[in-house]
């Protein structure tokens, strides 16, 4: 009986090891991005779009179809997880010295998208699983014939071969994405210096972690040194090698990097990195967020006002001023700055959503019609913002429109992945909205999707039992 159990243990061991490797795979494809914290910011998203657009076009994709999404994660990483979305960790932005380095990373990830690597990921699993199943059958046969040690050896060899096959497949995918990314940089006329610099930074990490540099066998990625060696000659011989990043784009990147530091880091760390003696725009921007997080609105506002003295029409500085005033309990005072920001950046729905929130926060009924107009406009441009739906639901509730208040709430919970609350509100909306209207049909759609999600959750729960 003990001999009969051993193949199952070997198979279980293989599955565990393979799943561990999958969690570290080239694109982090087994990580659900929505389980992590997505950071949304109008200025950052605009920058990501502009710095990636020439690369997206070089990859044969359409810029409007590709999203670059920022994830709150300190690790230096980026990944794709299906569709045409590149997820970039905040730690990568913090580690990058310049915009060109991030462009190199984005080019690589676009290589995964254009190459269909997420879809083909199952091929590597299928090959590895096939090898393991064959070794399992042969090992079991040997054990049944009384050759227990030989059977165990077959299982161990099969396990090793399966893992090796999967790892080799993953490394091929990575190398393919490297080559594709290099071609996109070339077509877009963007230097590969940043890509090489970033790989060298990763190589330094490998040195610090004492990762052997002789051979990448046993890894999901080629060693950074191997990647540098392959790419460096191609990049240096490219006409774009000495091409400088557009100064305006680089300035925007440094602003966003500092802004992100002020938002996600401990304020003390930010204030040490960007001391009061540093009067640059990025430094003042970072300190404004750090002081705001520390509950020093006056010091935060002093930094914001200094930025606006230099650039009085900057919509993102105006947005920050309105945010500080609003979150410090002064919504009425925030309106002028936010209204100005919206007028100067009418294509930025996140700013519009913040303005709508400020209008509602004044608790003045006269402001509600404008809030509804602004929020509906924001959702029209970006209907995937739960916060905007939440605020719109408040307006409908204040107006006494219970059906559309429930529908807006259902939209919010649907986006947040809370199907039971989405279903409850969708059903309430259907009871209070005229049957057959577009809003009623939308509520019906949310109800159907939510029921399916709840049913799926129930089946998973049954499986665990």
LINVEN-V871741 format. One record per residue. N is the residue number from 0. RES is the residue in one small letter. PHI is phi in whole degrees, 0 to 359 (999 if undefined). Layout:
[[N;RES;PHI] [N;RES;PHI]]
This chain:
[[0;x;999] [1;x;301] [2;x;296] [3;x;290] [4;x;280] [5;x;302] [6;x;300] [7;x;295] [8;x;295] [9;x;296] [10;x;297] [11;x;298] [12;x;298] [13;x;298] [14;x;300] [15;x;300] [16;x;295] [17;x;293] [18;x;294] [19;x;297] [20;x;292] [21;x;300] [22;x;293] [23;x;249] [24;x;290] [25;x;308] [26;x;244] [27;x;52] [28;x;289] [29;x;271] [30;x;268] [31;x;287] [32;x;300] [33;x;289] [34;x;283] [35;x;259] [36;x;273] [37;x;271] [38;x;262] [39;x;245] [40;x;207] [41;x;299] [42;x;295] [43;x;294] [44;x;295] [45;x;295] [46;x;297] [47;x;303] [48;x;298] [49;x;290] [50;x;282] [51;x;260] [52;x;307] [53;x;295] [54;x;287] [55;x;298] [56;x;295] [57;x;296] [58;x;278] [59;x;81] [60;x;251] [61;x;257] [62;x;307] [63;x;288] [64;x;266] [65;x;254] [66;x;247] [67;x;248] [68;x;249] [69;x;267] [70;x;252] [71;x;281] [72;x;205] [73;x;288] [74;x;289] [75;x;271] [76;x;199] [77;x;211] [78;x;201] [79;x;241] [80;x;218] [81;x;108] [82;x;69] [83;x;246] [84;x;236] [85;x;253] [86;x;262] [87;x;245] [88;x;285] [89;x;299] [90;x;296] [91;x;291] [92;x;297] [93;x;296] [94;x;279] [95;x;288] [96;x;278] [97;x;206] [98;x;295] [99;x;298] [100;x;296] [101;x;291] [102;x;299] [103;x;298] [104;x;293] [105;x;298] [106;x;301] [107;x;299] [108;x;294] [109;x;296] [110;x;298] [111;x;295] [112;x;293] [113;x;296] [114;x;277] [115;x;64] [116;x;292] [117;x;296] [118;x;294] [119;x;279] [120;x;303] [121;x;297] [122;x;297] [123;x;297] [124;x;296] [125;x;297] [126;x;297] [127;x;296] [128;x;295] [129;x;300] [130;x;297] [131;x;293] [132;x;297] [133;x;297] [134;x;294] [135;x;296] [136;x;294] [137;x;294] [138;x;295] [139;x;296] [140;x;297] [141;x;296] [142;x;294] [143;x;297] [144;x;276] [145;x;97] [146;x;263] [147;x;300] [148;x;294] [149;x;296] [150;x;297] [151;x;298] [152;x;295] [153;x;297] [154;x;297] [155;x;297] [156;x;295] [157;x;295] [158;x;300] [159;x;295] [160;x;295] [161;x;295] [162;x;298] [163;x;299] [164;x;296] [165;x;295] [166;x;297] [167;x;297] [168;x;299] [169;x;297] [170;x;295] [171;x;297] [172;x;298] [173;x;296] [174;x;297] [175;x;298] [176;x;294] [177;x;300] [178;x;294] [179;x;297] [180;x;300] [181;x;298] [182;x;292] [183;x;291] [184;x;300] [185;x;298] [186;x;297] [187;x;276] [188;x;70] [189;x;253] [190;x;294] [191;x;269] [192;x;303] [193;x;296] [194;x;298] [195;x;296] [196;x;300] [197;x;290] [198;x;297] [199;x;294] [200;x;294] [201;x;295] [202;x;297] [203;x;298] [204;x;296] [205;x;297] [206;x;298] [207;x;295] [208;x;273] [209;x;58] [210;x;282] [211;x;304] [212;x;255] [213;x;282] [214;x;207] [215;x;269] [216;x;302] [217;x;91] [218;x;237] [219;x;284] [220;x;247] [221;x;297] [222;x;298] [223;x;301] [224;x;298] [225;x;295] [226;x;292] [227;x;299] [228;x;300] [229;x;288] [230;x;273] [231;x;299] [232;x;297] [233;x;298] [234;x;293] [235;x;293] [236;x;273] [237;x;276] [238;x;299] [239;x;273] [240;x;306] [241;x;264] [242;x;288] [243;x;273] [244;x;294] [245;x;308] [246;x;305] [247;x;294] [248;x;293] [249;x;296] [250;x;300] [251;x;295] [252;x;296] [253;x;297] [254;x;297] [255;x;295] [256;x;300] [257;x;292] [258;x;300] [259;x;297] [260;x;301] [261;x;296] [262;x;278] [263;x;260] [264;x;273] [265;x;299] [266;x;307] [267;x;296] [268;x;296] [269;x;298] [270;x;290] [271;x;284] [272;x;290] [273;x;237] [274;x;292] [275;x;302] [276;x;289] [277;x;272] [278;x;260] [279;x;292] [280;x;300] [281;x;302] [282;x;295] [283;x;294] [284;x;297] [285;x;297] [286;x;294] [287;x;301] [288;x;290] [289;x;296] [290;x;294] [291;x;296] [292;x;297] [293;x;276] [294;x;67] [295;x;242] [296;x;298] [297;x;295] [298;x;290] [299;x;297] [300;x;295] [301;x;297] [302;x;293] [303;x;296] [304;x;297] [305;x;294] [306;x;293] [307;x;289] [308;x;296] [309;x;282] [310;x;223] [311;x;294] [312;x;255] [313;x;287] [314;x;295] [315;x;280] [316;x;290] [317;x;297] [318;x;300] [319;x;296] [320;x;300] [321;x;297] [322;x;296] [323;x;298] [324;x;295] [325;x;298] [326;x;283] [327;x;263] [328;x;91] [329;x;233] [330;x;298] [331;x;299] [332;x;288] [333;x;283] [334;x;299] [335;x;299] [336;x;295] [337;x;290] [338;x;297] [339;x;296] [340;x;298] [341;x;296] [342;x;293] [343;x;270] [344;x;222] [345;x;292] [346;x;266] [347;x;249] [348;x;296] [349;x;293] [350;x;291] [351;x;299] [352;x;297] [353;x;294] [354;x;297] [355;x;300] [356;x;299] [357;x;296] [358;x;300] [359;x;292] [360;x;293] [361;x;291] [362;x;61] [363;x;254] [364;x;306] [365;x;298] [366;x;272] [367;x;292] [368;x;301] [369;x;293] [370;x;299] [371;x;297] [372;x;297] [373;x;294] [374;x;291] [375;x;296] [376;x;294] [377;x;297] [378;x;291] [379;x;298] [380;x;271] [381;x;208] [382;x;271] [383;x;256] [384;x;254] [385;x;302] [386;x;296] [387;x;295] [388;x;296] [389;x;299] [390;x;294] [391;x;295] [392;x;299] [393;x;297] [394;x;299] [395;x;299] [396;x;295] [397;x;295] [398;x;279] [399;x;85] [400;x;271] [401;x;295] [402;x;296] [403;x;285] [404;x;296] [405;x;292] [406;x;295] [407;x;299] [408;x;293] [409;x;297] [410;x;301] [411;x;300] [412;x;290] [413;x;297] [414;x;291] [415;x;276] [416;x;73] [417;x;242] [418;x;296] [419;x;294] [420;x;287] [421;x;297] [422;x;295] [423;x;301] [424;x;286] [425;x;296] [426;x;294] [427;x;296] [428;x;297] [429;x;297] [430;x;283] [431;x;240] [432;x;240] [433;x;304] [434;x;298] [435;x;88] [436;x;285] [437;x;305] [438;x;292] [439;x;296] [440;x;296] [441;x;295] [442;x;298] [443;x;298] [444;x;299] [445;x;296] [446;x;298] [447;x;295] [448;x;298] [449;x;294] [450;x;298] [451;x;298] [452;x;295] [453;x;294] [454;x;297] [455;x;295] [456;x;297] [457;x;295] [458;x;294] [459;x;295] [460;x;297] [461;x;297] [462;x;294] [463;x;292] [464;x;298]]
